[in-house]
Amino acid sequence: MSIWLDQNSKVIVQGMTGSEGRKHTARMVAYGTRIVGGVTPGKGGESVTFEEQPVPVFNSVAEAKAATGANTSVVFVPGRFTKAAVIEAVDAGLDLVVVITEGVPVKDTAEFFAYAREKGTTRVIGPNCPGLISPGKSNVGIIPPNISGPGKIGLVSKSGTLTYQMMFELRDIGFSTAVGIGGDPIIGTTHIDALEAFEADPETVAVVLIGEIGGDAEERAADYIKAHMTKPVVGYVAGFTAPEGKTMGHAGAIVTGSAGTAQAKKEALEAAGVQVGTTPSETARLMREIVRGL
């Protein structure tokens, strides 16, 4: 099993004809993701060839969905066009929209996420995220596909590079789905959303949660875990070595006083029964021990 993405997902790429869209579409196609079309306004009727197979380009998401039956989109358009691209995908009724683009204005994210929530039909992941992968089934985004295989661990992470490291560290066990939710101040899918889905997935036996300094998402996830999770969760919080009083990383990693520090997040998670590693490798070791005992 997997969450949100599997071998039946029909994926379109918004921005497929651009350099980033083309490059990552080639990687997704090579992995076996069912890429059924691209969307670039004004280029409808053209096609781009990947693995000797032409992939059609459409002028709009609605056209692409009507022609291909697509239910998922991955967005590689520049930041200033991202809001319009997501709203277009929501209006077309897609199930899942994965926004890879970084540098999206927070106001735009707030507006397209509120719009998607109001419509109630489309899950948005991102922006500024690596996407998600259900190993052996489908890969949507920029996660390296060859670092881990299918298995029984779920992974939800704010950090793209730590997603990759954790997948590599636990490649001997493998993953049902790994979800990079992004680290912007406002994101479409949270730790809690992923935890809920993994709890409901019968073949996910345990979950790794990766957070980072700034905000209170991990504290809220800890409350959810304590109240609702029956499966073991192992955590890691990036930023234990961040100098006090210094702003680190991107806009989501802002610490105010003691709120948002790695230590405060670690304590909240541990109070909810989560084992928290102080390094990614220790976190992987903790998960390995848990899976061995199940």
Rosetta silent file (secondary structure, phi, psi, omega in degrees, C-alpha in Angstrom):
SEQUENCE: MSIWLDQNSKVIVQGMTGSEGRKHTARMVAYGTRIVGGVTPGKGGESVTFEEQPVPVFNSVAEAKAATGANTSVVFVPGRFTKAAVIEAVDAGLDLVVVITEGVPVKDTAEFFAYAREKGTTRVIGPNCPGLISPGKSNVGIIPPNISGPGKIGLVSKSGTLTYQMMFELRDIGFSTAVGIGGDPIIGTTHIDALEAFEADPETVAVVLIGEIGGDAEERAADYIKAHMTKPVVGYVAGFTAPEGKTMGHAGAIVTGSAGTAQAKKEALEAAGVQVGTTPSETARLMREIVRGL
SCORE:     score description
SCORE:     0.000 S_00000001
   1 L     0.000  169.062  178.125    0.000    0.000    0.000 S_00000001
   2 L  -157.405  172.024  176.829    0.959    3.654   -0.216 S_00000001
   3 L  -114.821  134.249  169.053   -0.616    7.027    0.464 S_00000001
   4 L    69.976  -20.262 -174.256   -1.851    9.510   -2.151 S_00000001
   5 L  -146.215  128.798  175.547    0.296    8.113   -4.987 S_00000001
   6 L  -148.668 -169.897 -175.413    0.530    4.690   -6.621 S_00000001
   7 L   -67.133  -14.087  179.210    1.072    2.930   -9.942 S_00000001
   8 L   -92.324   -6.970 -178.934   -2.407    3.964  -11.101 S_00000001
   9 L   -65.576  128.570  177.017   -1.813    7.698  -10.650 S_00000001
  10 L  -103.192  117.376 -166.245   -2.023    9.559  -13.965 S_00000001
  11 E  -112.027  134.288  168.277    0.272   12.552  -13.774 S_00000001
  12 E  -111.802  154.736 -178.395    0.506   15.771  -15.761 S_00000001
  13 E  -115.641  111.886  175.949    3.405   18.210  -15.507 S_00000001
  14 E   -82.524  115.644 -172.926    2.562   21.911  -15.407 S_00000001
  15 L    96.054   23.038 -175.655    5.601   23.581  -16.938 S_00000001
  16 L   -63.318  -29.496 -176.079    6.853   20.420  -18.683 S_00000001
  17 L   -82.911   -8.723  174.695    8.345   22.351  -21.620 S_00000001
  18 L   -77.390  170.559 -174.711   10.592   24.485  -19.369 S_00000001
  19 H   -64.241  -46.406 -179.992   14.116   23.397  -18.485 S_00000001
  20 H   -68.665  -44.289  179.184   13.332   22.161  -14.954 S_00000001
  21 H   -59.746  -43.133 -178.835   10.040   20.573  -15.974 S_00000001
  22 H   -65.961  -45.009 -178.434   11.642   18.764  -18.898 S_00000001
  23 H   -60.917  -47.574 -175.631   14.605   17.533  -16.854 S_00000001
  24 H   -79.264  -26.137  172.396   12.534   16.142  -14.005 S_00000001
  25 H   -62.752  -41.472  177.945    9.840   14.731  -16.289 S_00000001
  26 H   -58.716  -40.432  179.289   12.564   12.657  -17.945 S_00000001
  27 H   -67.822  -41.702 -179.776   13.567   11.307  -14.519 S_00000001
  28 H   -65.689  -42.830  178.775    9.973   10.530  -13.550 S_00000001
  29 H   -62.425  -42.940 -179.728    9.266    8.768  -16.841 S_00000001
  30 H   -61.213  -30.208  179.529   12.459    6.716  -16.509 S_00000001
  31 H   -76.732  -22.437 -177.977   11.262    5.573  -13.071 S_00000001
  32 L   111.478    3.514  175.292    7.936    4.405  -14.445 S_00000001
  33 L   -60.171  138.410 -178.814    5.665    7.236  -13.304 S_00000001
  34 L   -81.659   84.033  176.009    2.614    7.447  -15.574 S_00000001
  35 E   -84.538  113.673 -173.538    3.206   10.874  -17.112 S_00000001
  36 E  -104.522   -8.973  179.623    0.227   11.354  -19.419 S_00000001
  37 E   178.905  167.699  173.331    0.693   14.970  -20.465 S_00000001
  38 E  -124.840  161.292  178.298    2.168   18.396  -19.912 S_00000001
  39 E  -129.032  118.990  171.242    0.563   21.819  -19.645 S_00000001
  40 L  -142.859  110.852 -179.754    2.054   24.985  -21.112 S_00000001
  41 L   -54.269  131.322  179.792   -0.374   27.704  -22.244 S_00000001
  42 L    92.294   -9.446 -179.169    0.162   28.465  -25.914 S_00000001
  43 L  -115.221   13.190  177.675    1.955   25.203  -26.674 S_00000001
  44 L   -56.789  139.734 -178.655   -1.078   22.927  -26.893 S_00000001
  45 L    97.108  -16.490  175.009   -0.801   20.408  -29.707 S_00000001
  46 L   -83.458  176.974  174.640    2.948   20.036  -29.342 S_00000001
  47 E  -149.013  159.051  175.724    4.651   17.052  -27.712 S_00000001
  48 E  -126.070  134.408 -175.406    7.900   16.245  -25.933 S_00000001
  49 E   -96.041  127.485  174.361    9.551   12.841  -26.341 S_00000001
  50 E  -128.668  133.212  179.294   10.807   10.908  -23.324 S_00000001
  51 L    51.794   38.111  178.534   12.108    7.332  -23.563 S_00000001
  52 L    67.242   12.586  177.606   11.084    7.385  -27.253 S_00000001
  53 E  -115.562  123.191  177.872    7.484    8.072  -26.264 S_00000001
  54 E   -73.018  132.809  176.711    5.873   11.418  -27.183 S_00000001
  55 E  -108.511  121.607 -175.265    4.063   13.097  -24.294 S_00000001
  56 E   -70.649  149.193  175.800    1.361   15.552  -25.467 S_00000001
  57 E  -109.262  137.303 -179.311    1.293   19.172  -24.344 S_00000001
  58 E  -119.457  159.006  179.771   -2.008   20.899  -23.584 S_00000001
  59 L   -78.399  -23.053 -176.781   -2.968   24.543  -23.177 S_00000001
  60 L  -148.126  161.520  177.388   -4.777   23.990  -19.883 S_00000001
  61 H   -65.905  -38.532  179.835   -5.181   21.480  -17.058 S_00000001
  62 H   -60.773  -42.438  176.590   -8.850   21.035  -17.948 S_00000001
  63 H   -61.895  -45.523 -178.325   -7.880   20.037  -21.510 S_00000001
  64 H   -61.877  -43.291  179.887   -5.232   17.654  -20.229 S_00000001
  65 H   -64.945  -42.466 -179.042   -7.619   16.004  -17.789 S_00000001
  66 H   -62.402  -36.276 -175.914  -10.346   15.629  -20.423 S_00000001
  67 H   -84.101  -28.273 -170.250   -7.933   14.001  -22.858 S_00000001
  68 H  -119.315  -16.096 -174.478   -5.948   11.787  -20.486 S_00000001
  69 L    75.665   20.426 -177.899   -7.991   11.192  -17.339 S_00000001
  70 L   -57.944  143.881  175.720   -5.185   12.711  -15.248 S_00000001
  71 L  -124.500   -2.850 -175.717   -5.754   12.907  -11.491 S_00000001
  72 E  -137.106  142.735  174.118   -2.406   14.307  -10.336 S_00000001
  73 E  -129.969  145.474  170.409   -0.306   17.325  -11.282 S_00000001
  74 E  -120.246  131.925 -168.721    3.259   18.319  -10.461 S_00000001
  75 E  -106.482  119.717  176.962    4.019   22.029  -10.788 S_00000001
  76 L  -121.464   30.496 -178.636    7.345   23.308  -12.139 S_00000001
  77 L   -90.030  156.587  178.689    6.265   26.819  -13.141 S_00000001
  78 L   -58.366  156.634 -173.943    8.041   29.989  -11.904 S_00000001
  79 H   -54.001  -38.599 -175.241    6.934   31.425   -8.567 S_00000001
  80 H   -71.456  -15.625  179.096    4.971   34.327   -9.993 S_00000001
  81 H  -104.981   -1.417 -171.348    2.767   31.928  -11.994 S_00000001
  82 H   -66.343  -43.116 -179.134    2.354   29.263   -9.327 S_00000001
  83 H   -57.008  -47.637 -179.754   -0.862   30.566   -7.767 S_00000001
  84 H   -63.291  -37.560 -179.451   -2.636   30.600  -11.142 S_00000001
  85 H   -65.445  -42.745 -179.052   -1.310   27.114  -11.956 S_00000001
  86 H   -68.114  -44.399  179.696   -2.564   25.613   -8.687 S_00000001
  87 H   -60.829  -37.794  177.657   -5.974   27.285   -8.952 S_00000001
  88 H   -62.671  -41.753  179.219   -6.279   25.957  -12.499 S_00000001
  89 H   -67.574  -38.797  177.299   -5.547   22.417  -11.286 S_00000001
  90 H   -64.432  -44.591  179.556   -8.041   22.768   -8.432 S_00000001
  91 H   -62.029  -29.930  178.732  -10.708   24.056  -10.835 S_00000001
  92 L   -78.349   -8.980  176.547  -10.070   21.030  -13.046 S_00000001
  93 L    80.479   26.457  176.466  -10.840   18.762  -10.087 S_00000001
  94 L   -67.631  151.620 -179.697   -7.508   16.965   -9.789 S_00000001
  95 L   -76.701  -36.355 -170.713   -7.049   14.841   -6.684 S_00000001
  96 E  -140.686  131.993  174.570   -3.450   15.840   -5.976 S_00000001
  97 E  -127.567  120.973 -176.875   -1.283   18.855   -6.865 S_00000001
  98 E  -109.089  114.936 -172.992    2.411   18.731   -5.931 S_00000001
  99 E  -102.355  104.956 -178.573    4.077   22.154   -5.986 S_00000001
 100 L   -81.388  -30.306 -172.290    7.854   21.895   -6.362 S_00000001
 101 L   -50.931  134.205  171.623    8.448   25.605   -7.030 S_00000001
 102 L  -102.507  164.852  179.446   10.385   27.566   -4.417 S_00000001
 103 L    76.752   20.946  176.296   10.125   31.300   -3.864 S_00000001
 104 L   -76.560  128.261  178.061    6.327   31.377   -4.051 S_00000001
 105 L   -54.900  135.295 -176.929    5.028   34.505   -2.248 S_00000001
 106 H   -58.602  -37.262  177.980    3.478   33.478    1.072 S_00000001
 107 H   -59.608  -42.547  179.045    0.374   35.522    0.263 S_00000001
 108 H   -63.463  -43.294  178.701   -0.091   33.520   -2.950 S_00000001
 109 H   -61.161  -45.255  179.200    0.314   30.227   -1.084 S_00000001
 110 H   -58.086  -40.855 -177.165   -2.220   31.289    1.539 S_00000001
 111 H   -72.355  -43.833 -178.602   -4.693   32.188   -1.193 S_00000001
 112 H   -74.621  -28.654  175.748   -4.368   29.052   -3.319 S_00000001
 113 H   -69.318  -42.717  177.218   -4.378   26.789   -0.273 S_00000001
 114 H   -61.529  -38.262  179.199   -7.525   28.496    1.053 S_00000001
 115 H   -64.716  -44.889  179.314   -9.076   28.117   -2.399 S_00000001
 116 H   -64.170  -40.530 -179.371   -8.240   24.394   -2.532 S_00000001
 117 H   -66.260  -38.477  178.909   -9.586   23.850    0.973 S_00000001
 118 H   -64.470  -41.398  178.458  -12.801   25.669    0.105 S_00000001
 119 H   -68.441  -37.655  172.393  -13.304   23.503   -2.993 S_00000001
 120 L    75.430   15.015 -177.407  -12.539   20.418   -0.920 S_00000001
 121 L  -116.119  -14.941 -170.140  -11.521   18.116   -3.779 S_00000001
 122 L  -123.829  128.285  171.444   -7.766   18.630   -4.190 S_00000001
 123 E   -87.265  129.686  175.640   -4.839   17.863   -1.884 S_00000001
 124 E  -106.921  129.628  172.971   -1.954   20.321   -2.285 S_00000001
 125 E  -114.440  131.256 -176.399    1.573   19.293   -1.285 S_00000001
 126 L   104.139 -163.656    7.520    4.175   22.062   -1.049 S_00000001
 127 L   -81.580 -173.029  178.963    5.238   24.538   -2.222 S_00000001
 128 L    54.680   51.512 -177.708    9.032   24.441   -2.017 S_00000001
 129 L  -133.999  163.485  177.926    9.031   20.690   -1.544 S_00000001
 130 L   -87.071   -5.431 -179.621   10.686   17.666   -3.200 S_00000001
 131 E    96.052 -153.120 -179.886    7.365   15.904   -3.803 S_00000001
 132 E  -145.252  154.515  179.758    6.541   12.331   -2.880 S_00000001
 133 E  -138.200  133.311  167.826    7.515    8.830   -3.893 S_00000001
 134 E  -108.674   95.516 -170.111    5.857    5.463   -3.401 S_00000001
 135 L   -52.712  136.807 -178.537    8.886    3.297   -4.228 S_00000001
 136 L    81.987   -5.633 -176.453    8.315    0.750   -6.955 S_00000001
 137 L  -122.223  -57.220 -176.405    5.064    2.466   -7.947 S_00000001
 138 E  -163.206  151.650 -179.812    5.401    6.160   -8.764 S_00000001
 139 E  -137.767  117.012 -177.911    7.610    9.180   -8.155 S_00000001
 140 E  -121.877  108.962 -178.931    6.251   12.720   -8.476 S_00000001
 141 E   130.044 -141.296 -173.088    8.743   15.528   -7.951 S_00000001
 142 L  -123.187   14.161  178.075   12.516   15.598   -7.548 S_00000001
 143 L   -67.360  128.072  176.980   13.227   12.825   -5.008 S_00000001
 144 L   -57.891  126.058 -170.956   16.110   10.646   -6.297 S_00000001
 145 L   -80.892  -13.647 -170.306   14.392    7.389   -7.243 S_00000001
 146 L  -104.097   13.365 -175.014   17.271    4.962   -6.731 S_00000001
 147 L   -92.645  -12.361 -179.515   18.116    5.583   -3.059 S_00000001
 148 L  -160.852  161.858 -179.998   15.536    3.240   -1.532 S_00000001
 149 L  -117.711 -174.087 -179.955   12.996    0.613   -2.431 S_00000001
 150 E   -68.520  146.700 -179.970    9.481   -0.398   -1.418 S_00000001
 151 E  -170.455 -149.343 -169.210    8.885   -1.354    2.185 S_00000001
 152 E  -124.250   13.569  176.416    6.815   -0.683    5.272 S_00000001
 153 E  -100.849  140.143  169.274    8.028    2.629    6.711 S_00000001
 154 E   -98.594  147.204  179.347    6.224    5.916    6.147 S_00000001
 155 E  -135.045  129.486  173.554    8.234    9.142    6.005 S_00000001
 156 E  -130.223  129.447 -169.923    7.045   12.738    6.308 S_00000001
 157 E  -144.449  139.944  171.286    9.626   15.496    6.214 S_00000001
 158 L   -75.361  -29.027 -171.443    9.952   19.272    6.074 S_00000001
 159 L  -102.010  131.615  177.351   13.436   18.964    4.563 S_00000001
 160 H   -67.492  -52.306 -175.842   14.183   17.710    1.067 S_00000001
 161 H   -66.066  -34.395  177.260   17.794   16.663    1.620 S_00000001
 162 H   -72.026  -27.436  170.692   16.993   14.982    4.943 S_00000001
 163 H   -57.903  -48.574 -177.812   14.223   13.070    3.152 S_00000001
 164 H   -64.569  -43.018 -178.661   16.850   11.675    0.819 S_00000001
 165 H   -63.694  -43.724 -178.278   19.287   10.879    3.613 S_00000001
 166 H   -65.943  -38.732  177.221   16.675    9.064    5.706 S_00000001
 167 H   -61.919  -40.379 -179.996   15.508    7.036    2.716 S_00000001
 168 H   -68.718  -41.790 -178.770   19.106    6.024    2.032 S_00000001
 169 H   -62.443  -33.989 -175.970   19.811    5.205    5.689 S_00000001
 170 L  -108.921   26.661 -176.957   16.753    2.922    5.870 S_00000001
 171 L   -65.055  -22.264  179.756   16.981    1.477    2.355 S_00000001
 172 L   -71.454  -22.056  178.005   17.345   -2.038    3.781 S_00000001
 173 L   -98.949  -44.577  177.143   13.762   -1.805    5.128 S_00000001
 174 L    89.542  172.083 -170.197   12.189    0.421    2.466 S_00000001
 175 E  -129.886  143.304  170.610    9.230    2.772    2.359 S_00000001
 176 E   -73.636  -55.366  173.207    5.518    2.667    1.620 S_00000001
 177 E  -149.505  142.929  171.183    5.555    6.376    0.758 S_00000001
 178 E  -117.399  127.308 -175.761    7.950    9.227    1.511 S_00000001
 179 E  -119.726  121.096  171.307    6.402   12.701    1.507 S_00000001
 180 E   -96.321  110.103 -172.190    8.370   15.940    1.439 S_00000001
 181 L   -87.924  -12.755 -179.053    5.900   18.558    2.669 S_00000001
 182 L    89.064  159.165 -175.063    8.191   21.585    2.320 S_00000001
 183 L  -117.122   14.551  177.687    9.374   24.086    4.878 S_00000001
 184 L   -66.842  160.364 -179.563    7.625   27.312    3.890 S_00000001
 185 L   -59.604  -32.964  175.969    5.601   29.140    6.578 S_00000001
 186 L  -122.590  126.487  177.985    2.360   28.024    4.872 S_00000001
 187 L  -133.432  155.794 -174.188    2.121   24.613    3.213 S_00000001
 188 L   -76.547  -32.030 -179.285   -0.780   22.677    1.775 S_00000001
 189 L  -126.581  133.108 -174.018   -0.161   19.363    3.538 S_00000001
 190 L  -105.570  172.601  171.272    1.131   19.083    7.106 S_00000001
 191 H   -52.198  -43.863 -175.878    2.859   16.471    9.237 S_00000001
 192 H   -62.805  -41.939  177.985   -0.546   15.715   10.745 S_00000001
 193 H   -57.264  -44.952 -178.786   -2.148   15.065    7.344 S_00000001
 194 H   -69.856  -40.987  178.336    0.558   12.538    6.509 S_00000001
 195 H   -59.132  -42.987  178.643    0.458   10.909    9.943 S_00000001
 196 H   -59.993  -43.423 -179.260   -3.300   10.411    9.597 S_00000001
 197 H   -68.213  -40.692  178.952   -2.845    8.789    6.180 S_00000001
 198 H   -67.390  -37.131  177.350   -0.035    6.519    7.370 S_00000001
 199 H   -60.538  -35.124 -178.111   -2.071    5.474   10.420 S_00000001
 200 H   -84.284  -12.095 -177.489   -4.845    4.394    8.041 S_00000001
 201 L   -84.636  116.992 -173.335   -2.514    2.555    5.638 S_00000001
 202 L   -65.704  -20.611 -176.828   -2.488   -1.153    6.564 S_00000001
 203 L  -101.355   -0.400  170.718    0.996   -1.821    5.183 S_00000001
 204 L   -91.308  121.219 -174.950    2.768    1.082    6.890 S_00000001
 205 L  -101.580  -20.132 -178.922    3.988   -0.249   10.244 S_00000001
 206 E  -158.614  161.519 -173.180    5.931    2.752   11.552 S_00000001
 207 E  -132.702  137.091  169.027    6.597    6.376   10.629 S_00000001
 208 E  -100.574  128.881  177.501    9.630    8.654   10.565 S_00000001
 209 E  -114.949  121.535  177.923    8.807   12.333   11.137 S_00000001
 210 E  -112.576  122.438  176.763   11.453   14.912   10.228 S_00000001
 211 E  -119.577 -169.789  176.742   10.975   18.474   11.389 S_00000001
 212 E  -158.419  167.535 -178.144   13.176   21.508   11.824 S_00000001
 213 L   -59.813  154.194  178.494   13.465   24.611   13.941 S_00000001
 214 L   100.671  141.095  177.337   10.862   27.333   13.544 S_00000001
 215 L    68.903 -168.784 -179.043    7.093   27.430   13.887 S_00000001
 216 L  -130.865   21.254 -176.542    5.030   24.978   15.914 S_00000001
 217 H   -61.341  -39.150 -177.811    4.200   22.259   13.372 S_00000001
 218 H   -70.623  -36.761  176.508    6.124   19.591   15.258 S_00000001
 219 H   -63.808  -40.867  177.490    4.471   20.473   18.568 S_00000001
 220 H   -67.355  -37.169  175.712    1.064   20.177   16.919 S_00000001
 221 H   -63.056  -37.815  178.198    2.118   16.874   15.372 S_00000001
 222 H   -61.576  -42.798  177.559    3.128   15.671   18.845 S_00000001
 223 H   -60.907  -41.007 -179.854   -0.359   16.446   20.157 S_00000001
 224 H   -65.678  -44.415 -179.582   -1.867   14.507   17.245 S_00000001
 225 H   -58.668  -45.202 -177.843    0.439   11.526   17.792 S_00000001
 226 H   -62.044  -36.253 -174.653   -0.441   11.362   21.473 S_00000001
 227 H   -87.759  -28.259 -166.396   -4.179   11.435   20.733 S_00000001
 228 H  -129.970  -21.762 -172.280   -4.474    9.355   17.572 S_00000001
 229 L   -86.885  129.554  172.752   -1.429    7.313   16.505 S_00000001
 230 L  -101.456  -16.581 -179.801   -1.217    3.623   17.339 S_00000001
 231 L   -89.507  146.740 -179.583    1.843    3.021   15.163 S_00000001
 232 L   -65.882  142.585  177.952    5.318    3.864   16.459 S_00000001
 233 E  -124.694  132.835  173.463    6.793    7.196   15.338 S_00000001
 234 E  -113.612  139.227 -174.915   10.471    8.124   15.360 S_00000001
 235 E  -123.208  157.938  169.549   11.430   11.778   15.013 S_00000001
 236 E  -143.255  136.573  179.147   14.325   14.015   14.076 S_00000001
 237 E  -119.065  114.014  178.418   14.429   17.804   14.368 S_00000001
 238 E   -73.966  135.044  175.037   17.021   19.614   12.260 S_00000001
 239 L   122.027   13.028  178.837   18.658   22.581   13.934 S_00000001
 240 L   -61.448  -29.455 -176.971   20.108   21.384   17.259 S_00000001
 241 L   -97.845    7.055  179.993   23.369   23.150   16.417 S_00000001
 242 L   -65.150  128.414  179.581   21.773   26.396   15.173 S_00000001
 243 L   -61.571  136.594 -178.633   23.359   29.353   17.041 S_00000001
 244 L   -62.221  134.298  177.497   20.908   30.991   19.429 S_00000001
 245 L    84.895   -2.321 -179.193   19.470   34.231   18.096 S_00000001
 246 L  -105.916  131.960  177.812   20.594   33.616   14.513 S_00000001
 247 L   -75.048  127.082 -175.773   18.061   33.127   11.716 S_00000001
 248 L  -117.678  143.284  168.585   18.825   29.897    9.890 S_00000001
 249 L    69.610 -140.766 -171.208   17.713   28.494    6.568 S_00000001
 250 L   -97.595 -174.394 -169.714   14.484   29.506    4.876 S_00000001
 251 L   -65.034  -22.144 -179.719   11.447   31.491    5.869 S_00000001
 252 L   -79.601  -14.314 -173.347    9.800   28.630    7.749 S_00000001
 253 L  -100.640   59.131 -179.449   12.740   28.213   10.134 S_00000001
 254 L  -109.214  124.161 -177.733   12.224   31.259   12.335 S_00000001
 255 L  -103.375  132.008  178.020   12.654   30.795   16.076 S_00000001
 256 E  -118.573  110.914 -177.507   10.971   33.165   18.540 S_00000001
 257 L    60.353 -133.198  178.554   12.311   32.910   22.083 S_00000001
 258 L   -87.212  -16.412 -179.916   12.175   29.286   23.230 S_00000001
 259 E   -70.581  132.510  177.053    9.254   28.500   20.915 S_00000001
 260 L    91.334   -1.172  178.370   10.360   26.709   17.775 S_00000001
 261 L   -76.165  159.061  178.771   13.735   25.520   19.054 S_00000001
 262 H   -61.628  -39.169 -178.572   14.944   22.011   18.344 S_00000001
 263 H   -65.469  -42.576  179.507   15.014   21.219   22.060 S_00000001
 264 H   -63.464  -39.461  178.909   11.417   22.370   22.610 S_00000001
 265 H   -67.825  -42.633  178.359   10.247   20.273   19.665 S_00000001
 266 H   -58.278  -45.177 -178.229   12.221   17.247   20.874 S_00000001
 267 H   -65.797  -39.943  178.994   10.650   17.509   24.320 S_00000001
 268 H   -63.918  -43.324  179.846    7.132   17.835   22.889 S_00000001
 269 H   -66.416  -43.450 -179.655    7.611   14.779   20.681 S_00000001
 270 H   -64.427  -34.287  177.747    9.140   12.706   23.468 S_00000001
 271 H   -65.570  -21.644  177.904    6.239   13.623   25.752 S_00000001
 272 L   -93.989    7.330  177.794    3.972   12.065   23.103 S_00000001
 273 L    89.950   11.290  179.985    5.958    8.807   23.143 S_00000001
 274 L   -89.397  130.218  171.458    8.095    9.543   20.098 S_00000001
 275 E   -79.307  128.527 -175.424   11.742    8.454   20.168 S_00000001
 276 E  -117.355  123.066  176.336   13.804   11.383   18.855 S_00000001
 277 E   -83.760  153.478  177.533   17.269   11.007   17.398 S_00000001
 278 L   -93.423  -11.050  173.072   19.881   13.745   17.704 S_00000001
 279 L  -137.675  160.234  175.573   21.306   12.928   14.251 S_00000001
 280 H   -58.175  -39.145 -178.577   19.730   11.417   11.128 S_00000001
 281 H   -66.621  -39.740  176.655   21.827    8.266   11.554 S_00000001
 282 H   -65.599  -38.323  177.946   20.714    7.812   15.167 S_00000001
 283 H   -61.302  -43.155  177.708   17.115    8.348   14.071 S_00000001
 284 H   -63.371  -39.336  178.255   17.504    5.616   11.449 S_00000001
 285 H   -63.663  -41.884  177.355   18.986    3.294   14.089 S_00000001
 286 H   -60.430  -43.012  179.580   16.024    3.902   16.392 S_00000001
 287 H   -66.282  -40.448 -179.634   13.600    3.090   13.565 S_00000001
 288 H   -60.713  -41.142  179.132   15.545   -0.050   12.657 S_00000001
 289 H   -65.000  -40.407  179.436   15.277   -1.276   16.246 S_00000001
 290 H   -63.817  -47.338 -178.521   11.544   -0.605   16.340 S_00000001
 291 H   -63.630  -36.728  179.275   10.875   -2.433   13.063 S_00000001
 292 H   -62.784  -30.977 -177.497   13.006   -5.363   14.239 S_00000001
 293 H   -88.599   -5.108 -177.806   10.795   -5.667   17.303 S_00000001
 294 L   -81.145    0.000    0.000    7.450   -5.568   15.468 S_00000001
